[in-house]
């Protein structure tokens, strides 16, 4: 059994080498100047309301179908775990210690504290408890093709550190707020007896703060280098579109 994620010396070597490209003392050690949200960051934030994700037909299907809801939970087990790992990868790419520490507040929010060796407030653990309360057997959990495709699309959007902020901050953290609100309503209709509140509420309440924190870090980076603006916006658009395609494909499975 493999107990750790994938690793390679190439990944570590590239991280080391990147720190010797365009070395700037201040970029690594001095606090970034506080700036207002960059117009491109505000534009990207406007993408989510425009999707109407909370009105996606899949959530109507899930509200009338416990199997569809159970399937969503089984697939979110993959999405939530990989997302938490991608946050860690992004943290390692932020060279400024102060920005990295602030970004790590998002990483900490996803993982929570640890007591007796268990990350009891981590989002993956809360989702595991939700799956258990629904009677989903671990051996039955397998990734569906739409799930794998979504995660690959998400990873592909993370072409640079600032692009990773756009993909994770807009297409995930921000988008999950209306999305999980719709999931919550589906649970209240199709499976009201299931203990779904801990996982969904943790995401709904925390992800608004997380997306705002990421947006401010992105704005600082773009203010320092305006050429990064397009990377951020492109990644945000790509990840938002990928998530909507994901729900389109889930809806097709249960239509």
C-alpha positions as CSV (number, residue, x, y, z in Angstrom):
1,X,0.0,0.0,0.0
2,X,1.3,3.4,-0.9
3,X,1.0,5.8,2.1
4,X,2.3,8.9,0.4
5,X,1.5,10.9,-2.7
6,X,3.5,10.9,-5.9
7,X,7.0,12.4,-5.6
8,X,10.0,12.8,-7.7
9,X,13.5,14.4,-7.4
10,X,12.6,16.4,-10.6
11,X,9.9,18.2,-8.7
12,X,12.2,19.1,-5.8
13,X,15.0,20.0,-8.2
14,X,12.7,22.4,-10.2
15,X,11.6,24.0,-6.9
16,X,15.3,24.7,-6.0
17,X,16.2,25.9,-9.4
18,X,13.3,28.3,-9.6
19,X,14.6,30.1,-6.6
20,X,17.7,31.1,-8.4
21,X,15.9,32.6,-11.4
22,X,15.6,36.3,-11.3
23,X,16.7,36.4,-7.6
24,X,15.3,39.4,-5.7
25,X,15.9,39.7,-2.0
26,X,12.8,41.9,-1.4
27,X,10.5,39.5,-3.3
28,X,11.3,36.8,-0.9
29,X,11.6,38.5,2.5
30,X,9.9,41.9,2.5
31,X,6.1,42.2,3.1
32,X,4.2,42.9,-0.1
33,X,2.6,46.4,-0.4
34,X,-1.1,46.3,0.3
35,X,-3.0,47.1,-2.8
36,X,-6.8,47.2,-3.8
37,X,-8.2,44.3,-5.8
38,X,-6.8,44.4,-9.3
39,X,-9.5,45.0,-11.9
40,X,-8.7,41.6,-13.5
41,X,-9.2,39.9,-10.2
42,X,-12.6,41.6,-9.8
43,X,-13.5,40.6,-13.4
44,X,-12.6,37.0,-12.6
45,X,-14.7,37.1,-9.4
46,X,-17.7,38.1,-11.6
47,X,-17.4,34.9,-13.6
48,X,-19.0,32.7,-10.8
49,X,-22.3,34.6,-10.5
50,X,-22.6,34.5,-14.3
51,X,-22.6,30.7,-14.4
52,X,-25.7,30.3,-12.2
53,X,-24.1,27.1,-11.0
54,X,-26.6,26.9,-8.1
55,X,-29.3,26.4,-10.7
56,X,-27.6,23.7,-12.6
57,X,-30.0,20.8,-13.6
58,X,-27.9,18.3,-11.7
59,X,-29.0,19.7,-8.4
60,X,-32.7,19.3,-9.3
61,X,-31.9,15.7,-10.2
62,X,-30.1,15.1,-6.9
63,X,-32.9,16.7,-5.0
64,X,-35.2,13.9,-6.3
65,X,-32.6,11.1,-6.4
66,X,-30.7,9.8,-3.4
67,X,-28.5,7.6,-5.7
68,X,-27.5,10.8,-7.6
69,X,-26.7,12.5,-4.3
70,X,-24.6,9.5,-3.1
71,X,-22.8,9.5,-6.4
72,X,-21.9,13.2,-6.0
73,X,-20.5,12.4,-2.5
74,X,-18.5,9.5,-3.8
75,X,-16.9,11.7,-6.5
76,X,-16.4,14.6,-4.2
77,X,-14.2,12.3,-2.1
78,X,-11.7,12.4,-4.9
79,X,-12.1,16.1,-5.7
80,X,-11.8,17.3,-2.1
81,X,-8.7,15.3,-1.3
82,X,-6.9,16.3,-4.5
83,X,-7.9,19.9,-4.1
84,X,-6.3,20.0,-0.7
85,X,-3.1,18.6,-2.1
86,X,-3.1,21.2,-5.0
87,X,-3.3,23.9,-2.4
88,X,-0.1,22.6,-0.8
89,X,1.6,22.5,-4.2
90,X,0.6,26.1,-4.8
91,X,1.9,27.2,-1.4
92,X,5.3,25.8,-2.3
93,X,5.4,28.0,-5.4
94,X,4.8,31.3,-3.5
95,X,8.3,32.7,-2.9
96,X,7.4,35.6,-0.6
97,X,7.3,34.3,2.9
98,X,4.5,36.6,4.0
99,X,2.2,35.8,1.1
100,X,2.9,32.1,1.6
101,X,2.0,32.4,5.3
102,X,-1.3,34.1,4.4
103,X,-2.0,31.5,1.7
104,X,-1.3,28.8,4.3
105,X,-4.3,30.1,6.2
106,X,-6.3,28.6,3.3
107,X,-4.4,25.4,3.5
108,X,-4.9,25.3,7.3
109,X,-8.6,26.0,6.9
110,X,-8.9,22.9,4.6
111,X,-7.1,20.7,7.1
112,X,-8.0,22.1,10.5
113,X,-6.3,21.2,13.7
114,X,-5.2,17.8,14.8
115,X,-6.2,16.0,18.0
116,X,-5.1,12.5,18.9
117,X,-3.6,12.1,15.4
118,X,-6.9,13.0,13.6
119,X,-7.6,16.1,11.6
120,X,-11.1,16.3,12.9
121,X,-12.1,19.6,11.2
122,X,-10.4,18.9,7.9
123,X,-12.7,19.0,4.9
124,X,-11.7,15.6,3.6
125,X,-12.4,14.0,7.0
126,X,-15.8,15.8,7.3
127,X,-16.6,14.4,3.8
128,X,-15.6,11.0,4.9
129,X,-18.0,11.2,7.8
130,X,-20.7,12.4,5.5
131,X,-20.1,9.4,3.2
132,X,-20.1,7.1,6.2
133,X,-23.4,8.5,7.4
134,X,-24.9,7.8,4.0
135,X,-23.8,4.2,4.1
136,X,-21.3,4.5,1.3
137,X,-19.0,1.6,1.4
138,X,-15.3,2.5,0.9
139,X,-14.8,-0.3,-1.5
140,X,-17.5,1.1,-3.7
141,X,-15.8,4.4,-4.2
142,X,-14.2,4.6,-7.6
143,X,-13.5,7.7,-9.8
144,X,-15.9,8.3,-12.6
145,X,-14.5,9.6,-15.9
146,X,-16.0,13.1,-15.5
147,X,-14.3,13.4,-12.2
148,X,-10.9,12.4,-13.5
149,X,-11.4,14.8,-16.5
150,X,-12.3,17.7,-14.2
151,X,-9.2,17.2,-12.0
152,X,-7.0,17.0,-15.0
153,X,-8.5,20.1,-16.4
154,X,-8.0,21.9,-13.1
155,X,-4.3,20.8,-13.0
156,X,-3.8,21.9,-16.5
157,X,-5.1,25.4,-15.7
158,X,-2.4,25.8,-13.0
159,X,0.3,26.7,-15.5
160,X,2.0,29.2,-13.1
161,X,1.7,30.3,-9.5
162,X,-0.7,33.2,-10.3
163,X,-2.7,30.9,-12.6
164,X,-3.0,28.4,-9.7
165,X,-4.5,31.2,-7.6
166,X,-7.0,31.9,-10.3
167,X,-7.9,28.3,-10.8
168,X,-8.2,27.4,-7.1
169,X,-9.5,30.7,-5.8
170,X,-12.2,31.4,-8.3
171,X,-13.1,28.1,-10.0
172,X,-13.1,26.3,-6.7
173,X,-13.1,28.3,-3.4
174,X,-15.5,31.0,-4.7
175,X,-17.5,28.7,-6.8
176,X,-18.1,26.2,-4.0
177,X,-20.2,28.7,-2.0
178,X,-23.2,28.8,-4.3
179,X,-22.5,25.2,-5.5
180,X,-22.6,23.7,-2.0
181,X,-25.6,25.8,-1.1
182,X,-27.4,23.9,-3.9
183,X,-26.0,20.6,-2.7
184,X,-27.3,21.4,0.8
185,X,-30.8,22.0,-0.6
186,X,-30.6,18.7,-2.4
187,X,-29.8,16.9,0.8
188,X,-32.7,18.6,2.6
189,X,-35.0,17.2,-0.1
190,X,-33.6,13.8,-0.9
191,X,-31.8,12.8,2.3
192,X,-32.8,15.1,5.2
193,X,-31.8,12.5,7.8
194,X,-28.2,12.4,6.7
195,X,-25.7,14.4,8.8
196,X,-24.5,16.7,5.9
197,X,-24.2,20.0,7.7
198,X,-20.7,19.8,9.1
199,X,-19.0,19.3,5.7
200,X,-21.2,21.6,3.6
201,X,-21.3,24.4,6.2
202,X,-17.5,24.3,6.7
203,X,-17.1,24.9,3.0
204,X,-19.8,27.5,2.6
205,X,-18.7,29.6,5.5
206,X,-14.9,29.2,5.1
207,X,-14.6,29.4,1.3
208,X,-15.8,33.0,1.1
209,X,-13.0,34.0,3.3
210,X,-10.5,31.7,1.5
211,X,-11.4,33.1,-2.0
212,X,-11.0,36.7,-0.7
213,X,-7.6,35.9,0.8
214,X,-6.4,34.4,-2.5
215,X,-7.8,37.3,-4.5
216,X,-5.7,39.8,-2.5
217,X,-2.5,37.8,-2.9
218,X,-3.2,37.6,-6.6
219,X,-3.7,41.3,-6.8
220,X,-0.4,41.9,-5.1
221,X,1.4,39.7,-7.5
222,X,-0.3,41.3,-10.5
223,X,0.5,44.8,-9.2
224,X,4.2,43.8,-9.1
225,X,4.0,42.3,-12.6
226,X,1.0,43.4,-14.7
227,X,1.9,40.7,-17.3
228,X,0.5,38.1,-14.9
229,X,-3.0,39.4,-15.2
230,X,-4.0,37.4,-18.2
231,X,-2.7,34.2,-16.7
232,X,-4.9,34.7,-13.7
233,X,-8.0,35.5,-15.7
234,X,-7.4,32.6,-18.2
235,X,-7.0,30.1,-15.4
236,X,-10.1,31.4,-13.6
237,X,-12.2,31.1,-16.8
238,X,-10.8,27.6,-17.5
239,X,-11.5,26.2,-14.0
240,X,-15.0,27.7,-13.9
241,X,-15.8,26.2,-17.3
242,X,-14.3,22.8,-16.2
243,X,-16.5,22.7,-13.1
244,X,-19.6,23.5,-15.2
245,X,-18.7,20.7,-17.7
246,X,-18.3,18.4,-14.7
247,X,-21.9,19.0,-13.7
248,X,-23.1,18.8,-17.2
249,X,-21.7,15.3,-17.4
250,X,-23.0,14.2,-14.0
251,X,-26.5,15.4,-15.1
252,X,-26.2,13.3,-18.3
253,X,-25.5,10.3,-16.2
254,X,-28.8,10.7,-14.3
255,X,-31.0,12.3,-16.8
